[in-house]
């Protein structure tokens, strides 16, 4: 009996621990059934309202928090900021049917690691969770273009200086930066420049290293400001 309990505990330790924040009971229970049915996932707690988010997060110690951005009882971005301050190891993923650009920008700037459209396929949903759990930032392709456009629009209003001379970019890196600012994905950039997708990923990584940035969103914002 003791051996069985030990094996069960070890199995749970290897799984992605998930906290679900969703005030629609049907959706919440559907998510629990889907996620707990995965061999590498386990729902450790659920919340239907925002009153005890920080307490439950602290007690359940989730790796990933799925949060509906349509909740009415609290401001999601404030909760994300609070959770990230108290539990920086917990990754937050927003969920929504038709979020506005400003909602997404605010959510990402608050510290969220990803976003899932509620009409996504099961594979897309599970893939996003697994990627975010590994430390990858994820946004649905359908949102990327409009999100970059919104960030660029905000950045252009700030009118900052030019790219510091100390930061040297190759011609190819500058081409890729411009295409990122246009909202293109890695695959689209690869087709545009007639190079391999993995080559684009390598360039994006180098760009982030040089500019001390962490996401494609930050690249688009930074370069748009520098080109103002």
Buried (B, 14 or more C-beta within 10 A) or exposed (E): EEEEEEEEEEEEEEBBBBBBBBBBEEBBEEBBEBBEEBEEBBBBBBBBEBEEBBEBBBEBEBBBBBBBBBBEEEEBBEBBBBBBEEBEEBBBBBBBEEBEBEBBBBBBBBBBBBBBBBEBEEEBBBBBBBBBBEEEBBBBEEBBBEBBBBBBEBBEEEEEEEBEEEEEBEEBBEBBBBBBBBBBBBEBBBEBBEBEBEBBEEBBEBBBEBBEBEEBBBBBBBBBBBBB
